[in-house]
Amino acid sequence: MKKFFSVLAVIILSLVAISVWYVSPIYSSMNDTDAPIGVYVDADDTQDSIYIKIGSPRRWDLLRRVLEAKPRTGYYTILQGETVLDVYRKFRNGLQTPINLTIPQVRTMDMLAGYLSRKLMMDSTSLSNSFRDTLFCSRLGYTPQTLLALFIPNTYQMWWNISMDKFILRMQKENAAFWNKERSALAHKIGLTHEEVITLASIVAEETAYVPEMPKVAGMYIRRLQIGMPLQADPTVKFAVGDFSLRRIYFKHLEIESPYNTYKNKGLPPGPIRIPSVKAIDAVLNHEQHGYLYMCAKEDFSGSHNFARTYSEHLANARRYVQALNKRGIK
């Protein structure tokens, strides 16, 4: 009888040891560092590629024991001290960590598509094709030229694997929230639609990065619109030419045939020439009322401008600026 119980004890201890050997790894820590480990799982991932993304052979060897299939797509974080079982549950149940997406102040929809494809689980070509599609834009109340006005440059929390439809819906909701009663009333007072305010703000943002000067620049352009004077905004010419690196605008540039050439066409261009900052948008809505009709970059290259009420004053300002350009050899 003693021998029986001894054998039984050995068997039980062996089973316990085997159980501990098999089960204990799933309670091992997947992250012994202070910083979270981020893991992006996209549609093209395999189990092996996901294991590699986790960051060390030890981690993915442990996880391989319990992970039967590829996790759902998404962005996951493995926090300090989280066990294999914790991570398994996250992957199995799709318990993602949201990301912070900042809408950038880019100049074209193609640039925006490229940026979004780097920040979200989206394809840049598909995005660009949609952004150019007239029917797609019209369903949203825009044209391919005005669609930039949909995107307000703030930071938004969302899922990394958000679908295109849900992303656009989110942008529509954020746009509607931005255009509250106060801002809408100010736009109405100026006589501009929301998209036109964004378009003018995009010109202001291209003209100056000096925020305190933005309301004055906006006031000058609004005054030109009110009296039927062409905007004659150099940034719109750069947009029309397609060369944003131009340091000087020559007469040959002013002759380009384009609806964005505000030297040849009165009024606003067909759409924004960039996504403007919120400060530029608010500068248009709260523009200064003054008598200035002209502006020219200061000859000290400070980023601010000389303003003039008459064309003769403007020519004097422009002459000083051209001389400064020539002196520095800027072509």
C-alpha positions as a printed Julia matrix, in Angstrom:
331×3 Matrix{Float64}:
   0.0     0.0     0.0
   2.85    2.36    0.84
   4.39    1.66   -2.52
   1.08    2.47   -4.22
   0.77    5.83   -2.49
   4.38    6.61   -3.25
   3.83    5.94   -6.93
   0.6     7.94   -6.85
   2.37   10.86   -5.22
   5.07   10.77   -7.85
   2.46   10.76  -10.6
   0.56   13.66   -9.02
   3.73   15.68   -8.54
   4.74   14.98  -12.1
   1.36   16.12  -13.4
   1.58   19.26  -11.29
   5.08   19.93  -12.58
   3.97   19.41  -16.18
   0.96   21.69  -15.62
   3.14   24.37  -14.07
   5.63   24.02  -16.93
   2.87   24.38  -19.5
   0.67   26.99  -17.81
   3.2    29.26  -16.11
   4.54   30.77  -19.37
   1.15   32.31  -20.15
   1.52   34.35  -16.97
   4.98   35.52  -17.95
   5.44   39.22  -18.6
   5.41   40.26  -22.25
   6.95   43.66  -21.48
   9.58   44.26  -18.82
  10.37   47.79  -20.03
   8.92   51.12  -18.93
   7.6    52.03  -22.39
   4.6    50.41  -24.1
   5.36   48.15  -27.05
   3.26   49.12  -30.09
   2.16   46.45  -32.54
   0.41   47.28  -35.83
  -1.54   44.4   -37.35
  -2.65   45.0   -40.92
  -4.53   42.87  -43.43
  -1.33   41.51  -44.99
   0.19   40.29  -41.74
   0.75   36.62  -40.97
   1.23   35.05  -37.57
   4.98   34.99  -38.13
   5.16   38.67  -39.12
   3.13   39.62  -36.05
   5.44   37.63  -33.79
   8.39   39.52  -35.26
   6.64   42.87  -34.66
   6.23   41.99  -30.99
   9.93   42.56  -30.71
  11.83   39.58  -29.26
  12.01   35.81  -29.79
  11.1    35.2   -26.17
   7.88   37.2   -26.45
   6.62   35.59  -29.61
   7.67   32.09  -28.55
   5.5    32.5   -25.47
   2.59   33.95  -27.41
   2.79   31.26  -30.1
   1.66   28.69  -27.52
  -1.76   30.29  -27.1
  -2.38   32.3   -30.28
  -4.38   30.03  -32.59
  -5.02   32.48  -35.42
  -3.96   35.88  -36.67
  -5.34   38.71  -34.49
  -7.79   41.23  -35.83
  -6.29   44.22  -37.61
  -5.54   47.24  -35.46
  -2.97   48.95  -33.28
  -2.25   47.23  -29.98
  -0.03   48.21  -27.08
   1.64   45.8   -24.7
   2.0    47.58  -21.39
   4.61   46.99  -18.72
   3.91   43.8   -16.8
   1.14   42.54  -19.09
   1.25   38.77  -19.4
   1.01   36.49  -22.39
  -2.61   35.82  -21.41
  -3.36   39.57  -21.27
  -1.93   40.09  -24.75
  -3.71   37.03  -26.08
  -7.03   38.43  -24.87
  -6.3    41.79  -26.49
  -5.49   40.2   -29.82
  -8.36   37.71  -29.7
 -10.98   40.34  -28.79
  -9.58   43.18  -30.91
  -8.96   45.41  -27.88
  -7.03   48.11  -29.71
  -5.36   51.23  -28.42
  -6.61   54.4   -30.18
  -4.09   56.61  -31.96
  -3.87   60.39  -32.13
  -4.14   61.61  -35.73
  -3.17   65.21  -36.46
  -4.55   66.55  -39.73
  -1.56   68.28  -41.37
  -1.52   71.61  -43.16
  -0.65   70.12  -46.56
  -1.1    71.8   -49.93
  -2.78   69.1   -52.01
  -5.15   66.18  -51.64
  -2.43   63.83  -52.9
  -0.18   65.0   -50.07
  -3.0    64.38  -47.61
  -3.62   60.91  -49.04
   0.06   60.04  -48.65
   0.1    61.3   -45.08
  -3.04   59.41  -44.07
  -1.69   56.17  -45.57
   1.35   56.5   -43.3
  -0.72   57.17  -40.19
  -3.74   54.88  -40.74
  -4.38   51.46  -42.26
  -5.32   53.02  -45.59
  -3.99   52.83  -49.14
  -2.72   56.12  -50.58
  -3.75   55.26  -54.15
  -7.32   54.43  -53.13
  -7.5    57.62  -51.09
  -6.17   59.77  -53.96
  -8.62   58.2   -56.41
 -11.54   58.89  -54.08
 -10.42   62.47  -53.44
 -10.32   63.1   -57.2
 -13.69   61.46  -57.85
 -16.35   64.07  -58.59
 -19.22   61.82  -57.5
 -17.51   60.93  -54.21
 -16.89   64.6   -53.45
 -20.38   65.73  -54.47
 -21.94   63.22  -52.06
 -20.07   65.03  -49.31
 -21.12   68.45  -50.56
 -17.76   69.34  -52.09
 -15.86   69.3   -55.37
 -12.37   67.82  -55.83
 -11.13   71.42  -55.65
 -12.91   72.29  -52.37
 -12.53   68.97  -50.55
  -9.51   70.25  -48.6
 -11.98   72.48  -46.74
 -13.51   69.4   -45.1
 -10.4    68.76  -43.0
  -9.91   70.93  -39.92
  -6.27   70.71  -38.75
  -6.7    69.46  -35.21
  -5.68   66.25  -33.45
  -8.29   63.49  -33.3
  -8.32   60.18  -31.46
  -9.43   57.22  -33.57
  -8.73   53.59  -34.4
  -5.72   52.9   -36.63
  -7.77   50.5   -38.78
 -10.71   52.89  -39.22
 -12.47   52.43  -42.56
 -12.5    55.13  -45.23
 -16.26   55.68  -44.79
 -16.02   56.01  -41.02
 -13.02   58.3   -41.31
 -14.84   60.66  -43.67
 -17.91   60.57  -41.42
 -15.7    61.52  -38.48
 -14.22   64.42  -40.44
 -17.72   65.62  -41.33
 -18.73   65.58  -37.66
 -15.57   67.46  -36.64
 -16.13   69.99  -39.42
 -19.71   70.57  -38.28
 -18.54   71.02  -34.68
 -15.89   73.51  -35.79
 -18.42   75.58  -37.7
 -20.47   76.49  -34.65
 -23.03   79.3   -34.53
 -20.41   81.94  -33.77
 -18.09   81.08  -36.64
 -20.98   80.57  -39.06
 -22.41   83.96  -38.13
 -19.07   85.65  -38.75
 -18.75   83.96  -42.15
 -22.27   85.07  -43.05
 -21.45   88.63  -42.01
 -18.47   88.68  -44.38
 -20.61   87.18  -47.13
 -18.55   84.01  -47.55
 -19.44   80.32  -47.34
 -17.48   78.03  -45.05
 -15.49   76.73  -48.0
 -14.73   80.27  -49.18
 -13.49   81.23  -45.72
 -11.17   78.21  -45.77
  -9.99   79.15  -49.27
  -9.16   82.7   -48.22
  -7.55   81.43  -45.01
  -5.33   79.15  -47.08
  -4.03   82.19  -48.98
  -3.47   84.09  -45.74
  -1.59   81.1   -44.26
   0.65   80.94  -47.33
   1.29   84.68  -47.26
   2.45   84.84  -43.65
   3.43   82.52  -40.83
   3.42   85.49  -38.45
   0.14   84.93  -36.61
  -0.35   88.51  -35.28
  -0.26   89.77  -38.88
  -2.86   87.33  -40.23
  -5.97   89.46  -39.44
  -4.4    92.42  -41.29
  -3.56   90.27  -44.33
  -7.07   88.83  -44.3
  -8.56   92.32  -44.05
  -6.61   93.43  -47.12
  -7.88   90.55  -49.23
 -11.46   90.96  -48.04
 -11.27   94.64  -48.98
 -10.08   93.66  -52.47
 -12.98   91.22  -52.8
 -15.44   93.89  -51.72
 -14.31   96.43  -54.32
 -13.95   93.89  -57.14
 -10.18   94.1   -57.28
  -8.22   90.94  -58.24
  -6.62   89.28  -55.22
  -3.24   89.14  -57.01
  -1.98   86.66  -54.42
   1.43   85.19  -55.24
   0.74   81.91  -53.39
  -2.11   81.14  -55.79
   0.3    81.55  -58.69
   2.71   79.09  -57.08
  -0.19   76.66  -56.73
  -1.13   77.17  -60.37
   2.46   76.62  -61.51
   2.77   73.62  -59.19
   6.09   74.77  -57.77
   5.84   75.68  -54.09
   9.56   76.33  -53.81
   9.47   79.52  -55.9
  11.17   82.38  -54.07
  10.34   84.99  -56.71
   7.34   85.44  -58.95
   8.16   86.71  -62.45
   5.88   88.05  -65.18
   6.08   84.7   -66.97
   4.45   83.09  -63.94
   1.65   85.66  -63.93
   0.73   84.69  -67.49
  -0.13   81.09  -66.7
  -3.66   80.11  -67.67
  -5.26   78.67  -64.57
  -8.37   79.37  -62.49
  -5.94   79.61  -59.55
  -4.11   82.55  -61.11
  -5.64   85.4   -59.12
  -3.77   87.96  -61.23
  -5.85   86.93  -64.26
  -9.09   85.97  -62.48
 -11.11   88.06  -60.07
 -12.48   86.61  -56.89
 -11.36   83.56  -54.97
  -9.73   80.56  -56.64
 -11.81   77.35  -57.04
 -10.7    75.98  -53.7
  -8.1    76.1   -50.93
  -4.43   76.03  -51.87
  -3.63   74.24  -48.61
  -5.25   73.17  -45.36
  -4.93   76.37  -43.33
  -4.37   76.53  -39.59
  -7.27   77.24  -37.26
  -5.58   80.55  -36.43
  -5.62   81.52  -40.12
  -9.32   80.6   -40.39
 -10.17   82.65  -37.32
  -8.04   85.5   -38.67
 -10.32   85.68  -41.71
 -13.45   85.54  -39.56
 -12.05   88.24  -37.25
 -10.14   90.23  -39.85
  -8.97   93.8   -39.35
 -10.9    96.55  -41.1
  -8.46   99.04  -42.55
  -7.69  100.93  -45.74
  -4.76   98.85  -46.97
  -4.97   97.42  -50.49
  -1.39   96.27  -50.99
   1.24   94.29  -49.14
   4.83   93.34  -49.83
   7.3    91.25  -47.86
   9.64   93.37  -45.8
  13.14   93.78  -47.1
  14.59   92.52  -43.81
  13.19   89.03  -44.52
  11.59   88.96  -41.09
   8.5    87.21  -42.46
   6.29   90.25  -41.9
   5.04   92.72  -44.51
   4.86   96.37  -45.44
   1.28   97.48  -46.14
   0.22  100.34  -48.4
  -2.97  102.2   -49.21
  -1.89  103.44  -52.63
  -0.19  101.75  -55.56
   2.67  104.26  -55.54
   3.41  103.42  -51.89
   3.3    99.74  -52.78
   5.76  100.21  -55.65
   8.22  101.85  -53.27
   7.88   98.91  -50.85
   8.26   96.41  -53.68
  11.34   98.18  -55.0
  13.09   97.84  -51.65
  12.19   94.16  -51.45
  13.43   93.42  -54.99
  16.69   95.18  -54.2
  17.08   93.01  -51.1
  16.43   89.88  -53.17
  19.0    90.92  -55.76
  21.54   91.73  -53.07
  21.18   88.21  -51.65
  21.22   86.63  -55.11
  17.77   85.11  -54.67
  16.28   84.19  -58.02
